[in-house]
Amino acid sequence: MPLAIYPWQEALSRDLEIFRHRMPSGIIVSGPRDIGTFELVLAFTKSLMCENPAEDGTPCGKCPGCRLAEAGTHPDIRFLLSEEEAARHDLPIPESAGKKLSDEISIAAVRELRDYVALKPHRSPRRVILISPADRIRPDAASVLLKMVEEPPPDLSFIMIAEDLDAILPTLRSRCVLLHARKPDPEAASSWLESKGLKDFDEQLAEAGGNPLAVVRGHKIVPDEARTLFLNLLKAGKRLDITQVAPGVGTGWKLDACADFLSRWGTDLIRVKSGLQPSYFVGETPELQSIAPRADLQALFHWLDETESLKRASTVPLNNKLALEKILESYRSAFRS
Ligand SMILES: [Zn+2]
């Protein structure tokens, strides 16, 4: 089964599959940034670590290889990332000094790989070094990397992701298989966004250069558990049980995304109260219509302001559970009954 994470990745996913059983020493995947290529390449890399894959290469998800890969601790997967790229994908940042994150791959980071390259695989038949962004490797570092790619151990593969293929050292490029990640066409982008429950995104999609993931990031989607918890609480109106908030809040939920979600609900509630259709939670129209008459319009506007403040405040560290309890308590008090 192809590993495509997003519908526009089927071609790239098939291209990668071709190499599953015969990995070249270098692959470069080029294409626009932020269209999910890193996620797909990482999923492919993890799947290579499965010790009990299906015939078509689908990872079992249960073996030690899969578990270690999923936990980010597989000894046969290494990353060579800029600090910025690591932060973007919630991966450990090796040499961050707490300053502005660098968007380049340094020579120190490449040199650190030399000992690893000389080793043998720990568990799986092959090792992978995932490099991104490969077009942001400092020139001195690129020549160190070139030496490794020129004479790699037979079990080692470098998979590189780059936006600008021309910015990669030609001698490095010529040693790699070149694959291309394509941006989704407008129809695919729109239908995917619709499947995520978004509406009226044409302008944002255009602003994002046709990249639907950028639109979603703008909307700051919350995890499904957060969506379920919030909707249950919000639909209860005055009967919202505040003691359910703290135990339900997951670790790693981004407060600004939560605030954004709550603010969209507030907007819809105000719309419904004013006799309009909801913009965001169309599937919840009956619930919105049932609680809207019992809410005070002024109090709802005030609450909407509070969600906006919470979005801005979340750039400083806050206790998520407390902050969410507070804002939901305030939501409850906007209802008369
Ligand atoms: Zn497995």
Boltz pocket constraint, residues with backbone or C-beta under 6 A from the ligand:
constraints:
  - pocket:
      binder: B
      contacts: [[A, 49], [A, 50], [A, 51], [A, 52], [A, 53], [A, 59], [A, 60], [A, 61], [A, 62], [A, 63], [A, 64], [A, 65], [A, 66], [A, 67]]
      max_distance: 6.0
